Amino acid sequence: MPKKQQKLNNLKQAHAKIETTQPTSLDQVWGFNETSRFETLDESVYKNRIDNMTRVDLENHARSIGVMVLENSDRLKDALLKQFRAFVLSLNKPISIHPGNIKVSVAAQKVLNEGR
């Protein structure tokens, strides 16, 4: 017996991937690569890149992305990595779960309503 097809209005996703993050910019929605000022989204690639930079290159890179230039090269690299991680995390906003989608037992609902 053939499987009954769902109407397009009832479909929640158009591809087989499970959506785990919500886009935070139009570039993500359109599928553009958001590497911009860091030229990568892979932390190991970026760490290797800044490890191989000279002191002058590190300072120029820090100025270009808005990180305060520090005297100690190790602290400057840490500050650059921190800024990189914040940038990558800003691109991956988790999908929010709406309260209407969560099934709560009667006993749990009673406990939650005690504070009202």
N, CA, C and O of each residue as an XYZ file, in Angstrom:
464
protein
N       0.840     -1.169      0.000
C       0.000      0.000      0.000
C       0.892      1.240      0.000
O       1.792      1.344      0.833
N       0.661      2.184     -0.918
C       1.521      3.369     -0.993
C       1.386      4.248      0.246
O       0.325      4.340      0.862
N       2.489      4.883      0.580
C       2.536      5.758      1.745
C       1.811      7.067      1.435
O       1.976      7.622      0.349
N       1.020      7.558      2.369
C       0.289      8.801      2.176
C       1.267      9.976      2.260
O       2.024     10.092      3.224
N       1.247     10.839      1.255
C       2.152     11.975      1.223
C       1.596     13.118      2.061
O       0.389     13.359      2.086
N       2.496     13.817      2.746
C       2.094     14.967      3.542
C       1.961     16.189      2.638
O       2.644     16.295      1.619
N       1.086     17.099      3.014
C       0.961     18.350      2.281
C       2.159     19.227      2.616
O       2.723     19.140      3.707
N       2.540     20.074      1.662
C       3.718     20.920      1.862
C       3.564     21.858      3.049
O       4.557     22.199      3.693
N       2.352     22.279      3.351
C       2.149     23.193      4.481
C       2.474     22.532      5.819
O       2.772     23.228      6.790
N       2.423     21.212      5.883
C       2.664     20.497      7.134
C       4.130     20.119      7.344
O       4.499     19.677      8.432
N       4.972     20.285      6.316
C       6.379     19.926      6.445
C       7.116     20.949      7.293
O       6.867     22.150      7.185
N       8.025     20.469      8.137
C       8.777     21.365      9.015
C      10.166     21.649      8.485
O      10.750     22.672      8.842
N      10.710     20.802      7.664
C      12.023     21.042      7.077
C      12.041     20.512      5.654
O      11.321     19.569      5.325
N      12.858     21.116      4.820
C      12.879     20.765      3.405
C      14.050     19.859      3.047
O      14.175     19.460      1.889
N      14.892     19.529      3.983
C      16.034     18.658      3.726
C      16.145     17.658      4.871
O      15.386     17.724      5.838
N      17.071     16.756      4.760
C      17.169     15.674      5.735
C      18.016     16.028      6.959
O      18.146     15.215      7.874
N      18.585     17.219      6.985
C      19.416     17.599      8.123
C      18.556     17.993      9.315
O      17.476     18.562      9.153
N      19.033     17.693     10.486
C      18.366     18.125     11.710
C      18.898     19.508     12.043
O      20.107     19.701     12.178
N      18.001     20.461     12.172
C      18.400     21.834     12.478
C      18.744     21.932     13.960
O      17.882     21.717     14.813
N      19.993     22.252     14.270
C      20.408     22.390     15.661
C      20.718     23.833     16.016
O      20.786     24.184     17.194
N      20.906     24.669     15.005
C      21.174     26.070     15.266
C      20.244     26.929     14.433
O      19.711     26.499     13.410
N      20.066     28.147     14.895
C      19.211     29.095     14.209
C      20.107     30.160     13.586
O      21.021     30.651     14.249
N      19.869     30.530     12.324
C      20.734     31.542     11.707
C      20.643     32.873     12.442
O      19.575     33.262     12.913
N      21.783     33.571     12.535
C      21.809     34.851     13.220
C      22.092     36.001     12.265
O      22.088     37.161     12.678
N      22.339     35.699     10.991
C      22.597     36.756     10.018
C      22.018     36.344      8.666
O      21.748     35.168      8.423
N      21.834     37.324      7.803
C      21.314     37.032      6.466
C      22.301     36.211      5.651
O      21.894     35.406      4.813
N      23.604     36.406      5.890
C      24.602     35.618      5.173
C      24.429     34.135      5.453
O      24.593     33.316      4.549
N      24.100     33.773      6.693
C      23.870     32.371      7.020
C      22.616     31.849      6.340
O      22.598     30.715      5.863
N      21.571     32.660      6.289
C      20.336     32.234      5.646
C      20.574     31.971      4.165
O      20.058     31.000      3.610
N      21.350     32.831      3.531
C      21.618     32.692      2.100
C      22.719     31.692      1.803
O      22.946     31.352      0.642
N      23.406     31.216      2.827
C      24.415     30.186      2.643
C      25.802     30.701      2.333
O      26.640     29.936      1.855
N      26.078     31.970      2.585
C      27.409     32.494      2.347
C      28.342     32.054      3.459
O      27.908     31.830      4.589
N      29.617     31.930      3.140
C      30.622     31.533      4.116
C      30.976     32.741      4.982
O      31.417     33.765      4.459
N      30.790     32.636      6.287
C      30.992     33.760      7.197
C      32.364     33.726      7.862
O      32.456     33.697      9.089
N      33.405     33.730      7.082
C      34.723     33.698      7.700
C      35.292     35.089      7.873
O      36.148     35.284      8.736
N      34.862     36.051      7.105
C      35.229     37.463      7.160
C      36.629     37.725      7.690
O      37.617     37.324      7.075
N      36.713     38.396      8.827
C      37.997     38.893      9.327
C      38.924     37.810      9.848
O      40.123     38.058      9.975
N      38.428     36.631     10.154
C      39.275     35.562     10.683
C      39.696     34.571      9.597
O      40.611     33.777      9.813
N      39.055     34.604      8.456
C      39.358     33.773      7.292
C      39.135     32.284      7.516
O      39.460     31.481      6.641
N      38.596     31.897      8.653
C      38.274     30.499      8.920
C      37.311     30.442     10.108
O      37.198     31.401     10.871
N      36.625     29.321     10.253
C      35.794     29.096     11.429
C      36.306     27.915     12.240
O      35.689     27.513     13.227
N      37.441     27.361     11.818
C      38.060     26.233     12.507
C      39.119     26.769     13.469
O      40.074     27.424     13.051
N      38.942     26.486     14.761
C      39.840     27.041     15.769
C      41.282     26.560     15.602
O      42.217     27.338     15.790
N      41.467     25.295     15.252
C      42.834     24.790     15.114
C      43.557     25.474     13.952
O      44.754     25.745     14.046
N      42.854     25.749     12.875
C      43.457     26.449     11.729
C      43.827     27.878     12.132
O      44.912     28.363     11.812
N      42.909     28.546     12.839
C      43.175     29.920     13.262
C      44.326     29.976     14.265
O      45.180     30.859     14.180
N      44.354     29.040     15.213
C      45.432     29.009     16.210
C      46.785     28.788     15.533
O      47.774     29.434     15.879
N      46.819     27.878     14.572
C      48.054     27.630     13.821
C      48.480     28.885     13.064
O      49.668     29.197     12.986
N      47.503     29.602     12.507
C      47.800     30.815     11.748
C      48.415     31.884     12.633
O      49.409     32.503     12.252
N      47.837     32.115     13.821
C      48.386     33.166     14.676
C      49.696     32.732     15.337
O      50.518     33.579     15.688
N      49.898     31.425     15.511
C      51.176     30.942     16.056
C      52.330     31.202     15.085
O      53.473     31.385     15.504
N      52.026     31.216     13.793
C      53.056     31.418     12.771
C      53.226     32.878     12.364
O      54.020     33.176     11.472
N      52.494     33.796     13.002
C      52.608     35.217     12.686
C      53.772     35.850     13.433
O      54.117     35.447     14.543
N      54.363     36.842     12.800
C      55.381     37.630     13.492
C      54.683     38.595     14.445
O      53.461     38.739     14.403
N      55.453     39.249     15.294
C      54.884     40.187     16.260
C      54.160     41.340     15.551
O      53.090     41.762     15.989
N      54.733     41.840     14.476
C      54.117     42.946     13.733
C      52.811     42.478     13.088
O      51.816     43.203     13.103
N      52.813     41.278     12.529
C      51.591     40.735     11.929
C      50.502     40.540     12.975
O      49.330     40.815     12.719
N      50.898     40.058     14.169
C      49.938     39.887     15.256
C      49.305     41.224     15.644
O      48.090     41.307     15.827
N      50.118     42.258     15.769
C      49.599     43.569     16.142
C      48.648     44.107     15.073
O      47.586     44.638     15.397
N      49.025     43.972     13.805
C      48.164     44.443     12.718
C      46.844     43.677     12.684
O      45.782     44.265     12.477
N      46.919     42.373     12.887
C      45.707     41.550     12.893
C      44.817     41.931     14.081
O      43.598     42.022     13.939
N      45.419     42.150     15.239
C      44.652     42.535     16.425
C      43.940     43.871     16.196
O      42.775     44.026     16.563
N      44.639     44.831     15.591
C      44.017     46.128     15.305
C      42.874     45.976     14.302
O      41.849     46.648     14.423
N      43.045     45.101     13.320
C      42.021     44.955     12.274
C      40.733     44.335     12.803
O      39.661     44.578     12.249
N      40.823     43.531     13.872
C      39.603     42.919     14.408
C      39.140     43.578     15.706
O      38.151     43.153     16.302
N      39.853     44.611     16.142
C      39.398     45.380     17.293
C      39.847     44.857     18.636
O      39.175     45.091     19.641
N      40.965     44.156     18.682
C      41.516     43.660     19.948
C      42.639     44.598     20.373
O      43.474     44.992     19.559
N      42.651     44.952     21.659
C      43.681     45.832     22.179
C      45.042     45.139     22.093
O      45.187     43.987     22.504
N      46.022     45.841     21.564
C      47.367     45.288     21.412
C      48.043     45.258     22.777
O      48.141     46.278     23.459
N      48.507     44.072     23.164
C      49.164     43.875     24.457
C      50.657     43.656     24.257
O      51.089     43.204     23.197
N      51.433     43.976     25.269
C      52.888     43.832     25.181
C      53.327     42.370     25.107
O      54.240     42.029     24.356
N      52.685     41.524     25.877
C      53.045     40.117     25.935
C      52.400     39.378     24.748
O      51.183     39.425     24.572
N      53.213     38.706     23.951
C      52.695     38.017     22.757
C      51.741     36.883     23.115
O      50.751     36.663     22.418
N      52.032     36.164     24.194
C      51.143     35.061     24.593
C      49.773     35.581     25.006
O      48.751     34.990     24.657
N      49.751     36.693     25.752
C      48.468     37.280     26.152
C      47.715     37.824     24.945
O      46.487     37.749     24.894
N      48.435     38.365     23.982
C      47.802     38.864     22.763
C      47.177     37.716     21.982
O      46.062     37.841     21.474
N      47.890     36.602     21.883
C      47.342     35.427     21.184
C      46.105     34.891     21.910
O      45.134     34.487     21.271
N      46.143     34.890     23.245
C      44.972     34.455     24.026
C      43.779     35.374     23.777
O      42.647     34.910     23.636
N      44.043     36.687     23.725
C      42.966     37.644     23.474
C      42.388     37.447     22.070
O      41.178     37.554     21.875
N      43.249     37.161     21.099
C      42.778     36.909     19.730
C      41.933     35.639     19.673
O      40.893     35.609     19.016
N      42.382     34.596     20.360
C      41.605     33.348     20.391
C      40.263     33.550     21.086
O      39.252     32.995     20.654
N      40.245     34.330     22.143
C      38.992     34.607     22.847
C      38.012     35.342     21.923
O      36.823     35.025     21.892
N      38.518     36.315     21.183
C      37.675     37.054     20.242
C      37.185     36.133     19.129
O      36.041     36.246     18.691
N      38.038     35.229     18.671
C      37.658     34.273     17.630
C      36.546     33.348     18.122
O      35.566     33.117     17.413
N      36.699     32.825     19.329
C      35.679     31.925     19.884
C      34.343     32.644     20.052
O      33.288     32.069     19.787
N      34.389     33.898     20.492
C      33.153     34.672     20.642
C      32.483     34.881     19.283
O      31.258     34.826     19.178
N      33.281     35.120     18.255
C      32.733     35.304     16.912
C      32.072     34.024     16.414
O      30.971     34.070     15.867
N      32.728     32.888     16.596
C      32.176     31.611     16.139
C      30.901     31.282     16.910
O      29.923     30.824     16.320
N      30.904     31.509     18.217
C      29.705     31.239     19.014
C      28.542     32.148     18.632
O      27.383     31.744     18.731
N      28.837     33.358     18.200
C      27.758     34.274     17.815
C      27.045     33.804     16.555
O      25.907     34.198     16.298
N      27.708     32.966     15.772
C      27.099     32.460     14.542
C      26.226     31.244     14.792
O      25.418     30.890     13.933
N      26.360     30.599     15.927
C      25.641     29.364     16.211
C      24.664     29.540     17.360
O      24.915     29.089     18.477
N      23.564     30.190     17.079
C      22.527     30.385     18.097
C      21.685     29.121     18.174
O      21.147     28.699     17.151
N      21.548     28.503     19.331
C      20.731     27.292     19.441
C      19.265     27.586     19.157
O      18.779     28.687     19.416
N      18.578     26.603     18.631
C      17.156     26.744     18.374
C      16.436     26.793     19.715
O      16.655     25.944     20.579
N      15.581     27.786     19.878
C      14.856     27.908     21.139
C      13.666     26.961     21.143
O      12.999     26.771     20.126
N      13.417     26.380     22.290
C      12.279     25.477     22.454
C      11.159     26.287     23.088
O      11.307     26.824     24.186
N      10.055     26.365     22.395
C       8.923     27.126     22.902
C       8.218     26.317     23.987
O       8.100     25.098     23.864
N       7.752     26.969     25.038
C       7.093     26.258     26.142
C       5.903     25.417     25.689
O       5.586     24.418     26.334
N       5.248     25.787     24.618
C       4.105     25.024     24.133
C       4.491     23.664     23.586
O       3.647     22.772     23.498
N       5.748     23.489     23.217
C       6.217     22.229     22.645
C       6.652     21.222     23.708
O       6.872     20.054     23.388
N       6.779     21.645     24.953
C       7.283     20.780     26.014
C       6.095     20.133     26.736
O       5.168     20.815     27.172
N       6.145     18.830     26.850
C       5.104     18.098     27.572
C       5.529     17.970     29.035
O       6.580     17.403     29.335
N       4.711     18.498     29.937
C       5.015     18.471     31.368
C       3.945     17.644     32.071
O       2.753     17.802     31.809
N       4.380     16.766     32.961
C       3.424     15.944     33.694
C       2.598     16.815     34.638
O       2.986     17.940     34.953
N       1.470     16.297     35.082
C       0.579     17.030     35.992
C       1.298     17.347     37.297
O       1.155     18.448     37.829
N       2.070     16.393     37.820
C       2.793     16.606     39.080
C       3.838     17.715     38.917
O       3.988     18.559     39.800
N       4.556     17.716     37.799
C       5.559     18.748     37.570
C       4.897     20.108     37.392
O       5.410     21.113     37.884
N       3.776     20.150     36.701
C       3.053     21.411     36.517
C       2.567     21.981     37.848
O       2.553     23.196     38.044
N       2.171     21.097     38.755
C       1.722     21.520     40.081
C       2.871     22.179     40.852
O       2.680     23.201     41.510
N       4.063     21.586     40.763
C       5.233     22.144     41.422
C       5.597     23.497     40.803
O       5.927     24.439     41.522
N       5.536     23.593     39.486
C       5.866     24.839     38.812
C       4.870     25.955     39.143
O       5.241     27.128     39.162
N       3.641     25.605     39.399
C       2.616     26.609     39.690
C       2.616     27.059     41.152
O       1.882     27.984     41.499
N       3.416     26.431     42.015
C       3.426     26.781     43.436
C       3.907     28.219     43.681
O       3.463     28.852     44.639
N       4.774     28.728     42.867
C       5.317     30.070     43.078
C       4.383     31.190     42.678
O       4.690     32.355     42.930
N       3.280     30.888     42.076
C       2.367     31.944     41.609
C       1.492     32.468     42.683
O       0.677     33.357     42.437
